[in-house]
Amino acid sequence: MTRELEIDGRLYSGVELHTRHAVMLLIQGEQGNLGCGYFSLAPADKLGDRFAIVTGVKSFSDMLEAKVVAASSAALACGVEIGMAGRAALACMEK
């Protein structure tokens, strides 16, 4: 399921996919992505995409408050830091 999310005055796409045992969550901006722990950074690094990962989340609002545990090289280059909140990482990636 995809839905529009407004976060700090910007529009994002929120994608929620259910597996048998989990829910995959992705918040997608124009330039960056915030995903749950189900995702891998290897493709993002290979392609030069801005991607940060947060874990222990069950909703989009959880993702905004959770701490970034990993980020692609492109995300780090635009100011994302490990340990910052997902909301702040999204803002950095959209600059």
Backbone as a chain_set.jsonl record, in Angstrom:
{"seq": "MTRELEIDGRLYSGVELHTRHAVMLLIQGEQGNLGCGYFSLAPADKLGDRFAIVTGVKSFSDMLEAKVVAASSAALACGVEIGMAGRAALACMEK", "coords": {"N": [[0.842, -1.166, 0.0], [0.557, 2.21, -0.813], [0.88, 5.534, 0.291], [0.347, 9.055, 0.583], [2.449, 11.135, 2.459], [2.748, 13.867, 4.653], [5.425, 15.545, 5.857], [6.87, 17.707, 7.948], [6.107, 19.835, 6.242], [6.794, 18.92, 3.718], [6.104, 16.716, 0.978], [5.958, 13.202, 0.899], [6.214, 9.785, -0.226], [4.76, 7.076, 1.295], [5.412, 3.732, 1.726], [4.083, 0.609, 2.384], [4.559, -2.7, 2.907], [3.382, -5.913, 3.419], [4.719, -8.865, 4.736], [4.798, -12.371, 5.445], [5.691, -12.447, 8.069], [6.382, -9.911, 8.848], [6.396, -6.297, 8.459], [7.314, -4.289, 5.836], [8.646, -1.105, 5.613], [8.851, 2.005, 3.957], [9.853, 5.288, 3.424], [9.702, 7.547, 0.953], [11.342, 10.158, -0.599], [11.929, 12.921, -2.864], [14.65, 12.914, -3.323], [15.817, 11.225, -1.471], [15.649, 8.259, 0.649], [14.073, 6.608, 3.377], [14.278, 3.725, 5.122], [13.087, 0.684, 6.712], [14.602, -1.886, 8.802], [14.53, -4.071, 7.118], [15.645, -3.626, 4.701], [18.566, -3.477, 2.518], [21.718, -1.853, 2.266], [23.551, -2.192, 0.22], [22.695, -2.15, -2.604], [21.915, 0.572, -2.782], [24.316, 1.917, -2.271], [25.818, 1.028, -4.446], [24.425, 2.179, -6.566], [24.457, 4.845, -5.951], [22.43, 6.04, -4.482], [20.618, 7.982, -2.07], [20.056, 6.745, 1.021], [18.78, 5.776, 4.1], [18.645, 3.806, 7.083], [16.435, 2.734, 9.615], [15.643, 0.961, 12.615], [13.497, -1.388, 14.42], [10.904, -0.483, 14.096], [7.378, 0.073, 13.569], [5.614, 1.629, 12.281], [5.056, 4.527, 10.179], [5.308, 6.866, 11.673], [6.846, 5.936, 13.812], [9.231, 5.556, 12.415], [10.13, 8.126, 11.939], [10.951, 9.0, 14.432], [12.806, 7.113, 15.258], [16.272, 6.156, 15.571], [18.838, 6.535, 13.137], [20.526, 3.754, 11.933], [22.154, 2.896, 9.949], [23.533, 4.061, 6.841], [23.669, 4.989, 3.399], [26.564, 5.75, 1.356], [26.081, 8.036, -0.186], [24.014, 9.225, 1.277], [25.335, 9.79, 3.681], [27.184, 11.622, 2.718], [25.597, 13.842, 2.24], [25.022, 14.76, 4.714], [23.686, 13.095, 6.548], [23.795, 11.404, 9.641], [24.857, 8.654, 11.597], [22.776, 7.655, 14.196], [21.225, 9.937, 14.287], [17.838, 11.208, 14.276], [15.234, 9.709, 12.285], [13.556, 11.569, 11.019], [15.191, 13.863, 10.839], [17.178, 12.823, 9.187], [15.768, 12.403, 6.796], [15.242, 15.085, 6.133], [17.875, 16.022, 5.685], [18.583, 14.489, 3.436], [16.907, 15.502, 1.52], [17.821, 17.991, 0.874]], "CA": [[0.0, 0.0, 0.0], [1.281, 3.469, -0.887], [0.071, 6.701, 0.646], [1.062, 10.326, 0.657], [2.742, 11.588, 3.821], [3.297, 15.214, 4.786], [6.368, 15.576, 6.973], [7.501, 19.021, 8.049], [5.771, 20.66, 5.091], [7.18, 18.274, 2.454], [5.346, 15.512, 0.646], [6.691, 11.964, 0.702], [5.405, 8.588, -0.446], [4.955, 6.028, 2.3], [5.117, 2.414, 1.158], [3.945, -0.407, 3.42], [4.393, -4.027, 2.318], [3.275, -6.946, 4.444], [5.176, -10.22, 4.465], [4.148, -13.287, 6.373], [6.125, -12.242, 9.443], [6.826, -8.535, 9.122], [5.931, -5.214, 7.601], [8.4, -3.482, 5.284], [8.243, 0.302, 5.547], [9.742, 2.884, 3.212], [9.423, 6.656, 3.172], [10.456, 7.944, -0.232], [11.303, 11.552, -0.99], [12.396, 13.159, -4.227], [16.08, 12.651, -3.425], [16.297, 10.265, -0.484], [14.744, 7.229, 1.143], [14.247, 6.117, 4.737], [13.69, 2.392, 5.158], [13.198, -0.117, 7.929], [15.72, -2.815, 8.817], [14.346, -5.119, 6.118], [16.372, -3.223, 3.499], [20.017, -3.575, 2.457], [22.338, -0.663, 1.688], [24.454, -2.506, -0.894], [22.24, -1.586, -3.881], [21.93, 2.04, -2.723], [25.709, 2.341, -2.434], [26.228, 0.738, -5.824], [23.746, 3.095, -7.481], [24.627, 6.23, -5.524], [21.187, 6.563, -3.918], [20.574, 8.406, -0.673], [19.205, 5.785, 1.721], [19.099, 5.585, 5.513], [17.877, 2.714, 7.686], [16.078, 2.755, 11.033], [15.158, -0.366, 12.998], [12.569, -1.463, 15.544], [9.759, 0.379, 13.788], [6.154, -0.593, 13.12], [4.765, 2.608, 11.617], [5.791, 5.655, 9.619], [5.646, 7.792, 12.759], [7.993, 5.327, 14.498], [10.421, 5.759, 11.591], [10.585, 9.511, 12.079], [11.56, 9.158, 15.75], [13.876, 6.128, 15.444], [17.639, 6.566, 15.232], [19.452, 5.944, 11.953], [21.545, 2.766, 12.298], [23.024, 2.712, 8.785], [23.215, 4.99, 5.755], [24.503, 4.845, 2.205], [27.615, 6.762, 1.204], [25.458, 9.264, -0.693], [23.282, 9.838, 2.39], [26.337, 10.339, 4.597], [27.799, 12.781, 2.057], [24.714, 15.01, 2.3], [24.854, 15.192, 6.096], [23.062, 12.112, 7.435], [24.72, 10.852, 10.625], [24.368, 7.517, 12.368], [22.273, 8.095, 15.501], [20.249, 11.037, 14.186], [16.455, 10.759, 14.093], [14.813, 9.501, 10.909], [13.013, 12.841, 10.51], [16.328, 14.714, 10.483], [17.85, 12.201, 8.041], [14.966, 12.733, 5.607], [15.482, 16.502, 5.809], [19.228, 16.117, 5.098], [18.605, 13.87, 2.107], [16.09, 16.285, 0.59], [18.462, 19.282, 0.594]], "C": [[0.894, 1.238, 0.0], [0.341, 4.602, -0.492], [0.962, 7.921, 0.732], [1.236, 10.712, 2.121], [3.242, 13.026, 3.766], [4.15, 15.234, 6.04], [7.087, 16.912, 6.928], [7.317, 19.857, 6.787], [6.172, 20.094, 3.739], [6.315, 17.041, 2.236], [6.279, 14.352, 0.342], [5.704, 10.867, 0.341], [5.752, 7.591, 0.649], [4.52, 4.705, 1.699], [5.151, 1.391, 2.284], [3.647, -1.739, 2.744], [4.392, -5.071, 3.422], [3.845, -8.259, 3.924], [4.459, -11.127, 5.461], [4.459, -12.94, 7.825], [6.465, -10.794, 9.794], [6.111, -7.551, 8.209], [7.163, -4.449, 7.141], [7.876, -2.061, 5.124], [9.309, 1.112, 4.822], [9.091, 4.257, 3.105], [10.321, 7.168, 2.062], [10.234, 9.414, -0.531], [11.745, 11.695, -2.43], [13.853, 12.751, -4.387], [16.59, 11.575, -2.479], [15.209, 9.342, 0.0], [15.103, 6.85, 2.569], [13.534, 4.78, 4.814], [13.867, 1.726, 6.503], [14.368, -1.097, 7.778], [15.623, -3.949, 7.817], [15.192, -4.86, 4.874], [17.88, -3.39, 3.659], [20.581, -2.329, 1.785], [23.189, -0.952, 0.455], [23.958, -1.954, -2.231], [22.28, -0.058, -3.899], [23.35, 2.56, -2.907], [26.18, 2.132, -3.866], [25.669, 1.762, -6.809], [23.9, 4.565, -7.114], [23.369, 6.862, -4.966], [21.37, 6.973, -2.461], [19.572, 7.508, 0.053], [19.694, 5.651, 3.155], [18.161, 4.523, 6.086], [17.678, 2.975, 9.172], [15.506, 1.381, 11.376], [14.208, -0.278, 14.189], [11.32, -0.636, 15.348], [8.572, -0.432, 13.282], [5.211, 0.349, 12.388], [5.646, 3.717, 11.042], [6.18, 6.649, 10.713], [6.796, 7.248, 13.599], [9.286, 5.614, 13.746], [10.993, 7.159, 11.768], [11.316, 9.742, 13.392], [12.749, 8.231, 15.971], [15.226, 6.68, 14.995], [18.134, 5.836, 13.99], [20.563, 5.004, 12.416], [22.527, 2.512, 11.161], [22.577, 3.684, 7.703], [24.172, 4.746, 4.594], [25.553, 5.951, 2.168], [27.035, 8.087, 0.738], [24.675, 9.981, 0.401], [24.25, 10.475, 3.382], [26.952, 11.611, 4.026], [26.917, 14.023, 2.123], [24.365, 15.395, 3.741], [24.156, 14.229, 7.034], [24.138, 11.563, 8.358], [24.066, 9.675, 11.328], [23.96, 8.04, 13.747], [21.297, 9.249, 15.438], [18.851, 10.447, 13.976], [16.128, 10.637, 12.608], [14.288, 10.773, 10.266], [14.143, 13.753, 10.044], [17.073, 14.14, 9.267], [17.085, 12.497, 6.756], [15.226, 14.166, 5.175], [16.849, 16.687, 5.159], [19.241, 15.602, 3.664], [17.827, 14.66, 1.072], [16.685, 17.646, 0.274], [19.063, 19.272, -0.794]], "O": [[1.878, 1.296, 0.737], [-0.827, 4.63, -0.881], [2.173, 7.821, 0.929], [0.301, 10.629, 2.916], [4.07, 13.363, 2.92], [3.666, 14.975, 7.142], [7.821, 17.207, 5.985], [8.253, 20.507, 6.32], [5.918, 20.722, 2.711], [5.855, 16.409, 3.187], [7.264, 14.502, -0.381], [4.502, 11.001, 0.572], [6.926, 7.306, 0.887], [3.395, 4.572, 1.219], [6.119, 1.313, 3.04], [2.616, -1.896, 2.09], [5.294, -5.105, 4.258], [3.509, -8.71, 2.83], [3.609, -10.672, 6.226], [3.617, -13.11, 8.707], [6.802, -10.501, 10.941], [5.341, -7.923, 7.324], [7.967, -4.01, 7.963], [6.799, -1.842, 4.569], [10.507, 0.932, 5.041], [7.921, 4.372, 2.74], [11.543, 7.218, 2.206], [9.101, 9.867, -0.696], [11.916, 10.701, -3.136], [14.256, 12.294, -5.456], [17.694, 11.063, -2.67], [14.019, 9.587, -0.199], [16.278, 6.776, 2.929], [12.324, 4.704, 4.597], [14.684, 2.144, 7.324], [15.035, -1.125, 6.744], [16.57, -4.725, 7.687], [15.429, -5.772, 4.083], [18.403, -3.438, 4.772], [19.987, -1.808, 0.841], [23.516, -0.026, -0.287], [24.746, -1.332, -2.944], [22.637, 0.541, -4.913], [23.564, 3.539, -3.621], [26.871, 2.984, -4.426], [26.342, 2.163, -7.758], [23.512, 5.439, -7.89], [23.239, 8.086, -4.968], [22.168, 6.391, -1.726], [18.382, 7.512, -0.265], [20.882, 5.439, 3.395], [17.029, 4.366, 5.629], [18.597, 3.374, 9.887], [14.945, 0.712, 10.509], [14.121, 0.745, 14.869], [10.738, -0.141, 16.313], [8.735, -1.478, 12.654], [4.145, -0.06, 11.927], [6.826, 3.829, 11.376], [7.273, 7.213, 10.674], [7.639, 8.02, 14.054], [10.318, 5.883, 14.36], [12.21, 7.346, 11.747], [12.207, 10.589, 13.464], [13.616, 8.532, 16.791], [15.297, 7.564, 14.141], [17.871, 4.645, 13.82], [21.434, 5.397, 13.191], [23.611, 1.973, 11.384], [21.414, 4.083, 7.645], [25.322, 4.352, 4.783], [25.436, 6.959, 2.865], [27.447, 9.146, 1.211], [24.67, 11.211, 0.452], [24.006, 11.58, 3.867], [27.211, 12.565, 4.759], [27.426, 15.142, 2.067], [23.513, 16.255, 3.965], [24.042, 14.523, 8.224], [25.256, 11.286, 7.923], [22.87, 9.697, 11.619], [24.71, 8.778, 14.385], [20.606, 9.527, 16.418], [18.718, 9.304, 13.541], [16.674, 11.366, 11.779], [14.55, 11.026, 9.09], [14.057, 14.349, 8.97], [17.543, 14.895, 8.416], [17.694, 12.81, 5.733], [15.41, 14.435, 3.988], [16.973, 17.429, 4.185], [19.845, 16.215, 2.784], [18.059, 14.507, -0.127], [16.111, 18.393, -0.519], [19.65, 20.267, -1.221]]}, "num_chains": 1, "name": "protein.A"}
